Amino acid sequence: MYPTPSLLIDCAAACDYRCSKAGLHKRCLKYCNICCGKCQCVPPGTAGNREVCPCYNEMKNSRGGHKCP
């Protein structure tokens, strides 16, 4: 089920802030936008707080680490 259009968040803006202090800014933006697109949630702040967005927190990379920054 997809979120209704009124509930869609601005992933670009949310990820731009989330990744603003990342050392690998472009890579952070890439994965943040992928995760945001699927979860419609980006944790607050520039790091941590993943528990606020369970979907975002549960996405893993092929090595079992966090996919989403």
PyMOL Python script that loads the backbone (N, CA, C, O; Angstrom):
from pymol import cmd

cmd.read_pdbstr("""\
ATOM      1  N   MET A   1       0.838  -1.179   0.000  1.00  0.00           N
ATOM      2  CA  MET A   1       0.000   0.000   0.000  1.00  0.00           C
ATOM      3  C   MET A   1       0.883   1.243   0.000  1.00  0.00           C
ATOM      4  O   MET A   1       1.855   1.319   0.752  1.00  0.00           O
ATOM      5  N   TYR A   2       0.552   2.194  -0.825  1.00  0.00           N
ATOM      6  CA  TYR A   2       1.337   3.414  -0.941  1.00  0.00           C
ATOM      7  C   TYR A   2       0.710   4.529  -0.120  1.00  0.00           C
ATOM      8  O   TYR A   2      -0.512   4.592   0.015  1.00  0.00           O
ATOM      9  N   PRO A   3       1.545   5.416   0.433  1.00  0.00           N
ATOM     10  CA  PRO A   3       0.985   6.547   1.183  1.00  0.00           C
ATOM     11  C   PRO A   3       0.175   7.452   0.259  1.00  0.00           C
ATOM     12  O   PRO A   3       0.464   7.550  -0.933  1.00  0.00           O
ATOM     13  N   THR A   4      -0.816   8.097   0.802  1.00  0.00           N
ATOM     14  CA  THR A   4      -1.592   9.029   0.001  1.00  0.00           C
ATOM     15  C   THR A   4      -0.728  10.247  -0.300  1.00  0.00           C
ATOM     16  O   THR A   4       0.157  10.578   0.490  1.00  0.00           O
ATOM     17  N   PRO A   5      -0.961  10.919  -1.417  1.00  0.00           N
ATOM     18  CA  PRO A   5      -0.122  12.056  -1.796  1.00  0.00           C
ATOM     19  C   PRO A   5       0.018  13.123  -0.714  1.00  0.00           C
ATOM     20  O   PRO A   5       1.066  13.762  -0.621  1.00  0.00           O
ATOM     21  N   SER A   6      -0.995  13.327   0.092  1.00  0.00           N
ATOM     22  CA  SER A   6      -0.910  14.353   1.126  1.00  0.00           C
ATOM     23  C   SER A   6       0.070  13.966   2.234  1.00  0.00           C
ATOM     24  O   SER A   6       0.497  14.823   3.009  1.00  0.00           O
ATOM     25  N   LEU A   7       0.428  12.685   2.314  1.00  0.00           N
ATOM     26  CA  LEU A   7       1.338  12.227   3.354  1.00  0.00           C
ATOM     27  C   LEU A   7       2.782  12.094   2.873  1.00  0.00           C
ATOM     28  O   LEU A   7       3.671  11.780   3.664  1.00  0.00           O
ATOM     29  N   LEU A   8       3.019  12.328   1.594  1.00  0.00           N
ATOM     30  CA  LEU A   8       4.370  12.196   1.070  1.00  0.00           C
ATOM     31  C   LEU A   8       5.255  13.308   1.621  1.00  0.00           C
ATOM     32  O   LEU A   8       4.852  14.469   1.689  1.00  0.00           O
ATOM     33  N   ILE A   9       6.465  12.929   2.011  1.00  0.00           N
ATOM     34  CA  ILE A   9       7.383  13.939   2.528  1.00  0.00           C
ATOM     35  C   ILE A   9       8.345  14.370   1.427  1.00  0.00           C
ATOM     36  O   ILE A   9       8.499  13.682   0.418  1.00  0.00           O
ATOM     37  N   ASP A  10       8.974  15.487   1.627  1.00  0.00           N
ATOM     38  CA  ASP A  10       9.964  16.002   0.679  1.00  0.00           C
ATOM     39  C   ASP A  10      11.291  15.313   0.985  1.00  0.00           C
ATOM     40  O   ASP A  10      12.088  15.798   1.788  1.00  0.00           O
ATOM     41  N   CYS A  11      11.511  14.178   0.332  1.00  0.00           N
ATOM     42  CA  CYS A  11      12.717  13.389   0.594  1.00  0.00           C
ATOM     43  C   CYS A  11      13.989  14.171   0.290  1.00  0.00           C
ATOM     44  O   CYS A  11      14.969  14.072   1.028  1.00  0.00           O
ATOM     45  N   ALA A  12      13.979  14.936  -0.776  1.00  0.00           N
ATOM     46  CA  ALA A  12      15.185  15.681  -1.148  1.00  0.00           C
ATOM     47  C   ALA A  12      15.601  16.635  -0.033  1.00  0.00           C
ATOM     48  O   ALA A  12      16.776  16.698   0.327  1.00  0.00           O
ATOM     49  N   ALA A  13      14.651  17.369   0.506  1.00  0.00           N
ATOM     50  CA  ALA A  13      14.964  18.322   1.574  1.00  0.00           C
ATOM     51  C   ALA A  13      15.348  17.604   2.864  1.00  0.00           C
ATOM     52  O   ALA A  13      16.300  17.993   3.541  1.00  0.00           O
ATOM     53  N   ALA A  14      14.602  16.554   3.198  1.00  0.00           N
ATOM     54  CA  ALA A  14      14.889  15.813   4.429  1.00  0.00           C
ATOM     55  C   ALA A  14      16.273  15.170   4.358  1.00  0.00           C
ATOM     56  O   ALA A  14      17.021  15.195   5.335  1.00  0.00           O
ATOM     57  N   CYS A  15      16.607  14.603   3.217  1.00  0.00           N
ATOM     58  CA  CYS A  15      17.906  13.946   3.063  1.00  0.00           C
ATOM     59  C   CYS A  15      19.041  14.959   2.948  1.00  0.00           C
ATOM     60  O   CYS A  15      20.159  14.697   3.389  1.00  0.00           O
ATOM     61  N   ASP A  16      18.756  16.094   2.364  1.00  0.00           N
ATOM     62  CA  ASP A  16      19.787  17.127   2.277  1.00  0.00           C
ATOM     63  C   ASP A  16      20.226  17.532   3.681  1.00  0.00           C
ATOM     64  O   ASP A  16      21.418  17.702   3.940  1.00  0.00           O
ATOM     65  N   TYR A  17      19.263  17.686   4.582  1.00  0.00           N
ATOM     66  CA  TYR A  17      19.613  18.020   5.964  1.00  0.00           C
ATOM     67  C   TYR A  17      20.265  16.826   6.662  1.00  0.00           C
ATOM     68  O   TYR A  17      21.282  16.978   7.339  1.00  0.00           O
ATOM     69  N   ARG A  18      19.681  15.644   6.497  1.00  0.00           N
ATOM     70  CA  ARG A  18      20.202  14.440   7.152  1.00  0.00           C
ATOM     71  C   ARG A  18      21.667  14.215   6.783  1.00  0.00           C
ATOM     72  O   ARG A  18      22.461  13.792   7.624  1.00  0.00           O
ATOM     73  N   CYS A  19      22.023  14.490   5.553  1.00  0.00           N
ATOM     74  CA  CYS A  19      23.376  14.224   5.061  1.00  0.00           C
ATOM     75  C   CYS A  19      24.286  15.453   5.092  1.00  0.00           C
ATOM     76  O   CYS A  19      25.407  15.402   4.586  1.00  0.00           O
ATOM     77  N   SER A  20      23.824  16.532   5.667  1.00  0.00           N
ATOM     78  CA  SER A  20      24.575  17.793   5.617  1.00  0.00           C
ATOM     79  C   SER A  20      25.955  17.714   6.261  1.00  0.00           C
ATOM     80  O   SER A  20      26.843  18.486   5.899  1.00  0.00           O
ATOM     81  N   LYS A  21      26.150  16.810   7.195  1.00  0.00           N
ATOM     82  CA  LYS A  21      27.451  16.697   7.857  1.00  0.00           C
ATOM     83  C   LYS A  21      28.198  15.423   7.481  1.00  0.00           C
ATOM     84  O   LYS A  21      29.239  15.114   8.060  1.00  0.00           O
ATOM     85  N   ALA A  22      27.667  14.691   6.517  1.00  0.00           N
ATOM     86  CA  ALA A  22      28.283  13.422   6.116  1.00  0.00           C
ATOM     87  C   ALA A  22      29.581  13.663   5.356  1.00  0.00           C
ATOM     88  O   ALA A  22      29.680  14.591   4.554  1.00  0.00           O
ATOM     89  N   GLY A  23      30.562  12.829   5.614  1.00  0.00           N
ATOM     90  CA  GLY A  23      31.830  12.920   4.900  1.00  0.00           C
ATOM     91  C   GLY A  23      31.672  12.544   3.431  1.00  0.00           C
ATOM     92  O   GLY A  23      32.303  13.139   2.557  1.00  0.00           O
ATOM     93  N   LEU A  24      30.834  11.562   3.172  1.00  0.00           N
ATOM     94  CA  LEU A  24      30.567  11.114   1.803  1.00  0.00           C
ATOM     95  C   LEU A  24      29.160  11.582   1.432  1.00  0.00           C
ATOM     96  O   LEU A  24      28.218  10.793   1.360  1.00  0.00           O
ATOM     97  N   HIS A  25      29.051  12.872   1.203  1.00  0.00           N
ATOM     98  CA  HIS A  25      27.755  13.528   1.021  1.00  0.00           C
ATOM     99  C   HIS A  25      26.921  12.918  -0.109  1.00  0.00           C
ATOM    100  O   HIS A  25      25.738  12.640   0.083  1.00  0.00           O
ATOM    101  N   LYS A  26      27.516  12.708  -1.271  1.00  0.00           N
ATOM    102  CA  LYS A  26      26.750  12.176  -2.411  1.00  0.00           C
ATOM    103  C   LYS A  26      26.237  10.769  -2.136  1.00  0.00           C
ATOM    104  O   LYS A  26      25.099  10.443  -2.474  1.00  0.00           O
ATOM    105  N   ARG A  27      27.064   9.944  -1.530  1.00  0.00           N
ATOM    106  CA  ARG A  27      26.634   8.575  -1.219  1.00  0.00           C
ATOM    107  C   ARG A  27      25.536   8.593  -0.157  1.00  0.00           C
ATOM    108  O   ARG A  27      24.565   7.840  -0.242  1.00  0.00           O
ATOM    109  N   CYS A  28      25.695   9.447   0.828  1.00  0.00           N
ATOM    110  CA  CYS A  28      24.671   9.585   1.861  1.00  0.00           C
ATOM    111  C   CYS A  28      23.340   9.986   1.232  1.00  0.00           C
ATOM    112  O   CYS A  28      22.301   9.405   1.545  1.00  0.00           O
ATOM    113  N   LEU A  29      23.373  10.976   0.350  1.00  0.00           N
ATOM    114  CA  LEU A  29      22.146  11.429  -0.313  1.00  0.00           C
ATOM    115  C   LEU A  29      21.509  10.317  -1.135  1.00  0.00           C
ATOM    116  O   LEU A  29      20.289  10.155  -1.133  1.00  0.00           O
ATOM    117  N   LYS A  30      22.334   9.558  -1.833  1.00  0.00           N
ATOM    118  CA  LYS A  30      21.815   8.470  -2.670  1.00  0.00           C
ATOM    119  C   LYS A  30      21.021   7.478  -1.828  1.00  0.00           C
ATOM    120  O   LYS A  30      19.875   7.162  -2.149  1.00  0.00           O
ATOM    121  N   TYR A  31      21.625   6.994  -0.763  1.00  0.00           N
ATOM    122  CA  TYR A  31      20.961   5.978   0.046  1.00  0.00           C
ATOM    123  C   TYR A  31      19.835   6.548   0.892  1.00  0.00           C
ATOM    124  O   TYR A  31      18.826   5.878   1.110  1.00  0.00           O
ATOM    125  N   CYS A  32      19.991   7.748   1.360  1.00  0.00           N
ATOM    126  CA  CYS A  32      18.916   8.382   2.117  1.00  0.00           C
ATOM    127  C   CYS A  32      17.673   8.529   1.244  1.00  0.00           C
ATOM    128  O   CYS A  32      16.561   8.244   1.690  1.00  0.00           O
ATOM    129  N   ASN A  33      17.857   8.971   0.013  1.00  0.00           N
ATOM    130  CA  ASN A  33      16.712   9.145  -0.885  1.00  0.00           C
ATOM    131  C   ASN A  33      16.067   7.813  -1.258  1.00  0.00           C
ATOM    132  O   ASN A  33      14.847   7.738  -1.406  1.00  0.00           O
ATOM    133  N   ILE A  34      16.867   6.768  -1.410  1.00  0.00           N
ATOM    134  CA  ILE A  34      16.310   5.434  -1.669  1.00  0.00           C
ATOM    135  C   ILE A  34      15.442   5.010  -0.487  1.00  0.00           C
ATOM    136  O   ILE A  34      14.309   4.562  -0.663  1.00  0.00           O
ATOM    137  N   CYS A  35      15.985   5.155   0.704  1.00  0.00           N
ATOM    138  CA  CYS A  35      15.265   4.743   1.912  1.00  0.00           C
ATOM    139  C   CYS A  35      14.025   5.598   2.143  1.00  0.00           C
ATOM    140  O   CYS A  35      12.966   5.078   2.492  1.00  0.00           O
ATOM    141  N   CYS A  36      14.152   6.880   1.954  1.00  0.00           N
ATOM    142  CA  CYS A  36      13.022   7.783   2.144  1.00  0.00           C
ATOM    143  C   CYS A  36      11.913   7.465   1.145  1.00  0.00           C
ATOM    144  O   CYS A  36      10.733   7.477   1.494  1.00  0.00           O
ATOM    145  N   GLY A  37      12.292   7.185  -0.079  1.00  0.00           N
ATOM    146  CA  GLY A  37      11.300   6.851  -1.095  1.00  0.00           C
ATOM    147  C   GLY A  37      10.496   5.615  -0.734  1.00  0.00           C
ATOM    148  O   GLY A  37       9.298   5.543  -1.008  1.00  0.00           O
ATOM    149  N   LYS A  38      11.154   4.648  -0.123  1.00  0.00           N
ATOM    150  CA  LYS A  38      10.460   3.417   0.265  1.00  0.00           C
ATOM    151  C   LYS A  38       9.706   3.573   1.577  1.00  0.00           C
ATOM    152  O   LYS A  38       8.622   3.015   1.744  1.00  0.00           O
ATOM    153  N   CYS A  39      10.270   4.323   2.499  1.00  0.00           N
ATOM    154  CA  CYS A  39       9.704   4.403   3.850  1.00  0.00           C
ATOM    155  C   CYS A  39       8.882   5.660   4.117  1.00  0.00           C
ATOM    156  O   CYS A  39       8.076   5.685   5.047  1.00  0.00           O
ATOM    157  N   GLN A  40       9.076   6.692   3.318  1.00  0.00           N
ATOM    158  CA  GLN A  40       8.424   7.985   3.537  1.00  0.00           C
ATOM    159  C   GLN A  40       8.706   8.521   4.936  1.00  0.00           C
ATOM    160  O   GLN A  40       7.834   9.078   5.602  1.00  0.00           O
ATOM    161  N   CYS A  41       9.944   8.335   5.354  1.00  0.00           N
ATOM    162  CA  CYS A  41      10.367   8.800   6.669  1.00  0.00           C
ATOM    163  C   CYS A  41      11.878   8.970   6.649  1.00  0.00           C
ATOM    164  O   CYS A  41      12.595   8.149   6.078  1.00  0.00           O
ATOM    165  N   VAL A  42      12.356  10.034   7.274  1.00  0.00           N
ATOM    166  CA  VAL A  42      13.784  10.248   7.481  1.00  0.00           C
ATOM    167  C   VAL A  42      13.934  10.651   8.943  1.00  0.00           C
ATOM    168  O   VAL A  42      13.260  11.572   9.404  1.00  0.00           O
ATOM    169  N   PRO A  43      14.811   9.969   9.676  1.00  0.00           N
ATOM    170  CA  PRO A  43      14.975  10.319  11.089  1.00  0.00           C
ATOM    171  C   PRO A  43      15.430  11.771  11.263  1.00  0.00           C
ATOM    172  O   PRO A  43      16.127  12.311  10.403  1.00  0.00           O
ATOM    173  N   PRO A  44      15.043  12.394  12.358  1.00  0.00           N
ATOM    174  CA  PRO A  44      15.465  13.772  12.602  1.00  0.00           C
ATOM    175  C   PRO A  44      16.956  13.855  12.906  1.00  0.00           C
ATOM    176  O   PRO A  44      17.560  12.893  13.380  1.00  0.00           O
ATOM    177  N   GLY A  45      17.528  14.992  12.632  1.00  0.00           N
ATOM    178  CA  GLY A  45      18.939  15.213  12.925  1.00  0.00           C
ATOM    179  C   GLY A  45      19.846  14.735  11.813  1.00  0.00           C
ATOM    180  O   GLY A  45      19.388  14.258  10.775  1.00  0.00           O
ATOM    181  N   THR A  46      21.143  14.871  12.048  1.00  0.00           N
ATOM    182  CA  THR A  46      22.121  14.496  11.031  1.00  0.00           C
ATOM    183  C   THR A  46      22.688  13.098  11.254  1.00  0.00           C
ATOM    184  O   THR A  46      23.432  12.595  10.412  1.00  0.00           O
ATOM    185  N   ALA A  47      22.353  12.473  12.359  1.00  0.00           N
ATOM    186  CA  ALA A  47      22.799  11.103  12.644  1.00  0.00           C
ATOM    187  C   ALA A  47      21.928  10.512  13.747  1.00  0.00           C
ATOM    188  O   ALA A  47      21.271  11.233  14.498  1.00  0.00           O
ATOM    189  N   GLY A  48      21.939   9.188  13.824  1.00  0.00           N
ATOM    190  CA  GLY A  48      21.194   8.512  14.881  1.00  0.00           C
ATOM    191  C   GLY A  48      19.690   8.658  14.725  1.00  0.00           C
ATOM    192  O   GLY A  48      19.199   8.948  13.634  1.00  0.00           O
ATOM    193  N   ASN A  49      18.975   8.460  15.791  1.00  0.00           N
ATOM    194  CA  ASN A  49      17.514   8.597  15.860  1.00  0.00           C
ATOM    195  C   ASN A  49      16.768   7.660  14.915  1.00  0.00           C
ATOM    196  O   ASN A  49      15.614   7.924  14.576  1.00  0.00           O
ATOM    197  N   ARG A  50      17.402   6.578  14.486  1.00  0.00           N
ATOM    198  CA  ARG A  50      16.761   5.667  13.527  1.00  0.00           C
ATOM    199  C   ARG A  50      15.492   5.023  14.081  1.00  0.00           C
ATOM    200  O   ARG A  50      14.612   4.633  13.314  1.00  0.00           O
ATOM    201  N   GLU A  51      15.391   4.911  15.398  1.00  0.00           N
ATOM    202  CA  GLU A  51      14.222   4.269  15.997  1.00  0.00           C
ATOM    203  C   GLU A  51      12.925   5.024  15.692  1.00  0.00           C
ATOM    204  O   GLU A  51      11.836   4.464  15.816  1.00  0.00           O
ATOM    205  N   VAL A  52      13.039   6.277  15.299  1.00  0.00           N
ATOM    206  CA  VAL A  52      11.862   7.086  14.951  1.00  0.00           C
ATOM    207  C   VAL A  52      11.211   6.572  13.665  1.00  0.00           C
ATOM    208  O   VAL A  52      10.002   6.716  13.480  1.00  0.00           O
ATOM    209  N   CYS A  53      12.000   5.979  12.787  1.00  0.00           N
ATOM    210  CA  CYS A  53      11.515   5.469  11.498  1.00  0.00           C
ATOM    211  C   CYS A  53      11.852   3.982  11.392  1.00  0.00           C
ATOM    212  O   CYS A  53      12.906   3.630  10.862  1.00  0.00           O
ATOM    213  N   PRO A  54      10.983   3.111  11.881  1.00  0.00           N
ATOM    214  CA  PRO A  54      11.292   1.678  11.888  1.00  0.00           C
ATOM    215  C   PRO A  54      11.651   1.111  10.510  1.00  0.00           C
ATOM    216  O   PRO A  54      12.593   0.327  10.399  1.00  0.00           O
ATOM    217  N   CYS A  55      10.927   1.488   9.475  1.00  0.00           N
ATOM    218  CA  CYS A  55      11.218   0.986   8.129  1.00  0.00           C
ATOM    219  C   CYS A  55      12.632   1.385   7.718  1.00  0.00           C
ATOM    220  O   CYS A  55      13.399   0.561   7.218  1.00  0.00           O
ATOM    221  N   TYR A  56      12.963   2.631   7.928  1.00  0.00           N
ATOM    222  CA  TYR A  56      14.278   3.187   7.593  1.00  0.00           C
ATOM    223  C   TYR A  56      15.360   2.440   8.373  1.00  0.00           C
ATOM    224  O   TYR A  56      16.421   2.124   7.834  1.00  0.00           O
ATOM    225  N   ASN A  57      15.084   2.167   9.626  1.00  0.00           N
ATOM    226  CA  ASN A  57      16.039   1.494  10.505  1.00  0.00           C
ATOM    227  C   ASN A  57      16.253   0.037  10.125  1.00  0.00           C
ATOM    228  O   ASN A  57      17.352  -0.490  10.294  1.00  0.00           O
ATOM    229  N   GLU A  58      15.223  -0.616   9.616  1.00  0.00           N
ATOM    230  CA  GLU A  58      15.296  -2.054   9.340  1.00  0.00           C
ATOM    231  C   GLU A  58      15.901  -2.395   7.985  1.00  0.00           C
ATOM    232  O   GLU A  58      16.226  -3.557   7.737  1.00  0.00           O
ATOM    233  N   MET A  59      16.058  -1.423   7.113  1.00  0.00           N
ATOM    234  CA  MET A  59      16.657  -1.713   5.805  1.00  0.00           C
ATOM    235  C   MET A  59      18.148  -1.994   5.990  1.00  0.00           C
ATOM    236  O   MET A  59      18.865  -1.210   6.611  1.00  0.00           O
ATOM    237  N   LYS A  60      18.599  -3.114   5.445  1.00  0.00           N
ATOM    238  CA  LYS A  60      19.995  -3.530   5.611  1.00  0.00           C
ATOM    239  C   LYS A  60      20.688  -3.645   4.256  1.00  0.00           C
ATOM    240  O   LYS A  60      20.048  -3.888   3.232  1.00  0.00           O
ATOM    241  N   ASN A  61      22.006  -3.467   4.271  1.00  0.00           N
ATOM    242  CA  ASN A  61      22.786  -3.670   3.054  1.00  0.00           C
ATOM    243  C   ASN A  61      23.159  -5.145   2.950  1.00  0.00           C
ATOM    244  O   ASN A  61      22.779  -5.942   3.808  1.00  0.00           O
ATOM    245  N   SER A  62      23.890  -5.510   1.919  1.00  0.00           N
ATOM    246  CA  SER A  62      24.228  -6.916   1.694  1.00  0.00           C
ATOM    247  C   SER A  62      25.123  -7.495   2.788  1.00  0.00           C
ATOM    248  O   SER A  62      25.213  -8.714   2.935  1.00  0.00           O
ATOM    249  N   ARG A  63      25.775  -6.641   3.544  1.00  0.00           N
ATOM    250  CA  ARG A  63      26.642  -7.102   4.640  1.00  0.00           C
ATOM    251  C   ARG A  63      25.909  -7.145   5.980  1.00  0.00           C
ATOM    252  O   ARG A  63      26.490  -7.519   6.998  1.00  0.00           O
ATOM    253  N   GLY A  64      24.643  -6.765   5.975  1.00  0.00           N
ATOM    254  CA  GLY A  64      23.861  -6.792   7.202  1.00  0.00           C
ATOM    255  C   GLY A  64      23.911  -5.505   8.005  1.00  0.00           C
ATOM    256  O   GLY A  64      23.319  -5.419   9.081  1.00  0.00           O
ATOM    257  N   GLY A  65      24.612  -4.503   7.490  1.00  0.00           N
ATOM    258  CA  GLY A  65      24.678  -3.208   8.168  1.00  0.00           C
ATOM    259  C   GLY A  65      23.521  -2.321   7.744  1.00  0.00           C
ATOM    260  O   GLY A  65      22.726  -2.696   6.881  1.00  0.00           O
ATOM    261  N   HIS A  66      23.429  -1.163   8.342  1.00  0.00           N
ATOM    262  CA  HIS A  66      22.362  -0.229   7.994  1.00  0.00           C
ATOM    263  C   HIS A  66      22.541   0.284   6.573  1.00  0.00           C
ATOM    264  O   HIS A  66      23.620   0.749   6.206  1.00  0.00           O
ATOM    265  N   LYS A  67      21.491   0.199   5.783  1.00  0.00           N
ATOM    266  CA  LYS A  67      21.523   0.725   4.419  1.00  0.00           C
ATOM    267  C   LYS A  67      21.315   2.236   4.441  1.00  0.00           C
ATOM    268  O   LYS A  67      21.895   2.970   3.640  1.00  0.00           O
ATOM    269  N   CYS A  68      20.486   2.680   5.361  1.00  0.00           N
ATOM    270  CA  CYS A  68      20.085   4.078   5.395  1.00  0.00           C
ATOM    271  C   CYS A  68      20.947   4.881   6.369  1.00  0.00           C
ATOM    272  O   CYS A  68      21.194   4.452   7.496  1.00  0.00           O
ATOM    273  N   PRO A  69      21.397   6.043   5.920  1.00  0.00           N
ATOM    274  CA  PRO A  69      22.256   6.858   6.795  1.00  0.00           C
ATOM    275  C   PRO A  69      21.484   7.524   7.924  1.00  0.00           C
ATOM    276  O   PRO A  69      22.072   8.237   8.737  1.00  0.00           O
TER     277      PRO A  69
END
""", "prot")
cmd.dss("prot")
cmd.show_as("cartoon", "prot")
cmd.util.cbc("prot")
cmd.orient("prot")
